[in-house]
Amino acid sequence: MVKSDCGFDEKFFKLFKKKISLLKDTEKHCVLLFDEIFLRESINVDSSTLSYSGLENYGKDESTLNSGQKANHGLVMMFQSLGSNITQPIGVFASKGFN
């Protein structure tokens, strides 16, 4: 199982490459989709890991962009096959929109 945090995960891409290699050629034709959603600002604490959720988060590779502000937008990048019913999220990001 791949852990789903914000940003991109290298382990996921290795598994996804294997999955794509098993598809038929017609199933490999795809589009990359971006979907955004407006979020209510809130902060949650995970007591088992002592971490926060609800703050801006672009992933560990872009941690310098994380401002510590409450996120109010979510962005998902997805793979959608045109030849079959395969949809796979690739990256998830939480951001603070413009006011």
C-alpha atoms as a printed R data frame, in Angstrom:
   type eleno elety resid chain resno       x      y       z
1  ATOM     1    CA   MET     A     1   0.000  0.000   0.000
2  ATOM     2    CA   VAL     A     2   1.264  3.472  -0.884
3  ATOM     3    CA   LYS     A     3   0.964  6.171   1.771
4  ATOM     4    CA   SER     A     4  -0.942  9.166   0.433
5  ATOM     5    CA   ASP     A     5   0.562 12.419   1.605
6  ATOM     6    CA   CYS     A     6   0.639 15.724  -0.220
7  ATOM     7    CA   GLY     A     7   3.025 16.047  -3.147
8  ATOM     8    CA   PHE     A     8   4.451 13.258  -5.287
9  ATOM     9    CA   ASP     A     9   5.712  9.877  -4.048
10 ATOM    10    CA   GLU     A    10   8.625  8.136  -5.826
11 ATOM    11    CA   LYS     A    11   7.465  4.709  -4.602
12 ATOM    12    CA   PHE     A    12   4.090  5.337  -6.195
13 ATOM    13    CA   PHE     A    13   5.655  6.099  -9.588
14 ATOM    14    CA   LYS     A    14   7.568  2.794  -9.548
15 ATOM    15    CA   LEU     A    15   4.339  0.888  -8.830
16 ATOM    16    CA   PHE     A    16   2.396  2.941 -11.371
17 ATOM    17    CA   LYS     A    17   5.003  2.203 -14.060
18 ATOM    18    CA   LYS     A    18   4.487 -1.536 -13.448
19 ATOM    19    CA   LYS     A    19   0.708 -1.119 -13.616
20 ATOM    20    CA   ILE     A    20   0.908  0.819 -16.897
21 ATOM    21    CA   SER     A    21   3.202 -1.806 -18.434
22 ATOM    22    CA   LEU     A    22   0.418 -4.400 -17.948
23 ATOM    23    CA   LEU     A    23  -2.166 -2.342 -19.857
24 ATOM    24    CA   LYS     A    24  -3.097 -2.887 -23.499
25 ATOM    25    CA   ASP     A    25  -1.816 -0.255 -25.934
26 ATOM    26    CA   THR     A    26  -5.314  1.208 -26.321
27 ATOM    27    CA   GLU     A    27  -5.590  1.595 -22.533
28 ATOM    28    CA   LYS     A    28  -2.304  3.524 -22.370
29 ATOM    29    CA   HIS     A    29  -3.785  6.499 -24.231
30 ATOM    30    CA   CYS     A    30  -4.629  8.926 -21.470
31 ATOM    31    CA   VAL     A    31  -5.127 12.469 -20.283
32 ATOM    32    CA   LEU     A    32  -3.752 14.205 -17.213
33 ATOM    33    CA   LEU     A    33  -6.544 15.857 -15.263
34 ATOM    34    CA   PHE     A    34  -6.339 18.606 -12.681
35 ATOM    35    CA   ASP     A    35  -9.215 19.034 -10.261
36 ATOM    36    CA   GLU     A    36  -9.486 21.791  -7.665
37 ATOM    37    CA   ILE     A    37 -11.815 22.098  -4.716
38 ATOM    38    CA   PHE     A    38 -12.467 24.910  -2.256
39 ATOM    39    CA   LEU     A    39 -11.935 23.780   1.354
40 ATOM    40    CA   ARG     A    40 -13.160 25.153   4.654
41 ATOM    41    CA   GLU     A    41 -10.145 26.319   6.652
42 ATOM    42    CA   SER     A    42  -9.499 24.144   9.698
43 ATOM    43    CA   ILE     A    43  -6.605 22.474  11.474
44 ATOM    44    CA   ASN     A    44  -6.661 18.925  12.807
45 ATOM    45    CA   VAL     A    45  -4.108 17.246  15.054
46 ATOM    46    CA   ASP     A    46  -3.221 13.575  14.612
47 ATOM    47    CA   SER     A    47  -2.374 12.520  18.162
48 ATOM    48    CA   SER     A    48  -0.739  9.263  17.029
49 ATOM    49    CA   THR     A    49   1.893 11.078  14.924
50 ATOM    50    CA   LEU     A    50   1.727 14.499  16.616
51 ATOM    51    CA   SER     A    51   1.279 16.154  13.239
52 ATOM    52    CA   TYR     A    52  -1.091 18.757  11.833
53 ATOM    53    CA   SER     A    53  -3.334 18.546   8.795
54 ATOM    54    CA   GLY     A    54  -5.120 21.467   7.226
55 ATOM    55    CA   LEU     A    55  -2.066 23.617   6.537
56 ATOM    56    CA   GLU     A    56  -0.558 24.459   3.159
57 ATOM    57    CA   ASN     A    57   1.308 21.399   1.917
58 ATOM    58    CA   TYR     A    58   3.040 20.971  -1.443
59 ATOM    59    CA   GLY     A    59   4.882 17.815  -0.408
60 ATOM    60    CA   LYS     A    60   8.293 17.120   1.061
61 ATOM    61    CA   ASP     A    61  10.118 18.091  -2.163
62 ATOM    62    CA   GLU     A    62   8.642 21.602  -2.046
63 ATOM    63    CA   SER     A    63   8.645 22.109   1.723
64 ATOM    64    CA   THR     A    64  10.093 25.633   1.349
65 ATOM    65    CA   LEU     A    65   6.771 26.690  -0.221
66 ATOM    66    CA   ASN     A    66   4.757 25.537   2.796
67 ATOM    67    CA   SER     A    67   3.874 28.790   4.585
68 ATOM    68    CA   GLY     A    68   2.160 27.299   7.641
69 ATOM    69    CA   GLN     A    69  -1.098 29.054   6.730
70 ATOM    70    CA   LYS     A    70  -4.436 27.238   6.747
71 ATOM    71    CA   ALA     A    71  -5.148 25.682   3.352
72 ATOM    72    CA   ASN     A    72  -8.398 26.563   1.619
73 ATOM    73    CA   HIS     A    73  -7.871 24.860  -1.756
74 ATOM    74    CA   GLY     A    74  -7.080 21.284  -2.718
75 ATOM    75    CA   LEU     A    75  -5.574 20.282  -6.076
76 ATOM    76    CA   VAL     A    76  -5.439 16.724  -7.397
77 ATOM    77    CA   MET     A    77  -3.460 15.621 -10.466
78 ATOM    78    CA   MET     A    78  -4.891 12.409 -11.999
79 ATOM    79    CA   PHE     A    79  -4.262  9.889 -14.780
80 ATOM    80    CA   GLN     A    80  -7.399  8.967 -16.773
81 ATOM    81    CA   SER     A    81  -7.217  6.257 -19.439
82 ATOM    82    CA   LEU     A    82  -9.178  6.978 -22.618
83 ATOM    83    CA   GLY     A    83  -9.408  3.271 -23.518
84 ATOM    84    CA   SER     A    84 -10.638  1.894 -20.199
85 ATOM    85    CA   ASN     A    85 -12.166  2.870 -16.879
86 ATOM    86    CA   ILE     A    86  -8.836  3.479 -15.091
87 ATOM    87    CA   THR     A    87  -8.426  6.646 -13.020
88 ATOM    88    CA   GLN     A    88  -5.448  7.092 -10.703
89 ATOM    89    CA   PRO     A    89  -4.516 10.118  -8.548
90 ATOM    90    CA   ILE     A    90  -0.860 11.057  -9.067
91 ATOM    91    CA   GLY     A    91  -0.372 14.015  -6.733
92 ATOM    92    CA   VAL     A    92  -2.347 15.918  -4.103
93 ATOM    93    CA   PHE     A    93  -1.620 19.448  -2.897
94 ATOM    94    CA   ALA     A    94  -3.154 21.758  -0.275
95 ATOM    95    CA   SER     A    95  -2.778 25.492  -0.826
96 ATOM    96    CA   LYS     A    96  -3.873 28.888   0.403
97 ATOM    97    CA   GLY     A    97  -5.775 30.696  -2.361
98 ATOM    98    CA   PHE     A    98  -5.683 34.390  -3.088
99 ATOM    99    CA   ASN     A    99  -8.105 36.669  -1.254
